[in-house]
Amino acid sequence: MADPIAPSTSQAAGQPQERGGPAITPERLEAFDEAATAELARRLDEDDYPTPFAGLQDWHLMRALAIHRPELARPYVHLVDQEPFDEE
């Protein structure tokens, strides 16, 4: 199986995929282990992405792990927690 946290690129052309990169599927989430989750958390913590969308893709991936694989994401839940805010 492919690396679950690999950057979003098309297999054929090596170009970024349209519409947000690889889908977050149950199979992709199942491919994660502690090392892959730690690498994803490191990237999120460093927040050094070429575009805001790349960071958002990782954030959604960590959020999906927190929901579906909480045993892996528990040490990194602070990276997906959202502060409540007042819109007034």
C-alpha positions, 0 to 999 in steps of 0.5 A, a space after each residue: 500500500 502507498 504511504 498514507 501521508 504522502 503528498 497529494 500528487 497524481 501518479 501519472 503526471 506528478 502534478 498536484 491533484 485537483 479537488 484536494 488530493 487523495 481521498 480519506 478512505 477507511 483503507 487509508 486510515 487503516 494504513 496509519 501506524 504510530 510512526 506515520 501519525 507522528 510524522 503527520 503531527 510533526 508536519 502540522 506542528 511545524 506548519 511549514 506548508 507551500 500552500 494553506 491548502 496543503 496544511 488543511 489537507 493534513 489537518 483534515 487527515 489528522 481530524 479523521 484519525 482522531 475520529 476513526 483511530 483515536 488510539 493513534 491520534 490521542 497524543 496529538 488531539 491538540 493539533 485538531 482542537 478548535 477554540 470556540 469563538 464568538 461571532 458577535 
